[in-house]
């Protein structure tokens, strides 16, 4: 889950990271990485709300809001990718 402080400082957000180990020991990582694409929008009248503009790949753009923050983690907090 992303906190408001992380929304203001972090640059990379992950969701849906999985690690699959094959029958011969091979590892396959599946991950969806979103990068910051601008400044985080905050409001004085709603202090808990935030909106992070993000980019995924070459052409996908969107936003992460406080309503979707529980679906995302930062790179350091990711259970699969956080160590490397």
ChimeraX attribute file (.defattr): number of C-alpha atoms within 10 A of each C-alpha:
attribute: neighborCount
match mode: 1-to-1
recipient: residues
	/A:1	16
	/A:2	19
	/A:3	14
	/A:4	18
	/A:5	8
	/A:6	13
	/A:7	24
	/A:8	15
	/A:9	11
	/A:10	14
	/A:11	16
	/A:12	18
	/A:13	25
	/A:14	22
	/A:15	18
	/A:16	13
	/A:17	16
	/A:18	14
	/A:19	13
	/A:20	11
	/A:21	10
	/A:22	9
	/A:23	7
	/A:24	6
	/A:25	8
	/A:26	8
	/A:27	11
	/A:28	11
	/A:29	11
	/A:30	14
	/A:31	14
	/A:32	13
	/A:33	19
	/A:34	23
	/A:35	17
	/A:36	21
	/A:37	16
	/A:38	11
	/A:39	13
	/A:40	18
	/A:41	13
	/A:42	16
	/A:43	10
	/A:44	7
	/A:45	7
	/A:46	8
	/A:47	9
	/A:48	11
	/A:49	14
	/A:50	20
	/A:51	21
	/A:52	21
	/A:53	17
	/A:54	21
	/A:55	18
	/A:56	15
	/A:57	10
	/A:58	6
	/A:59	6
	/A:60	9
	/A:61	14
	/A:62	14
	/A:63	16
	/A:64	20
	/A:65	18
	/A:66	17
	/A:67	10
	/A:68	12
	/A:69	16
	/A:70	12
	/A:71	13
	/A:72	21
	/A:73	22
	/A:74	22
	/A:75	19
	/A:76	15
	/A:77	15
	/A:78	18
	/A:79	14
	/A:80	17
	/A:81	17
	/A:82	12
	/A:83	9
	/A:84	6
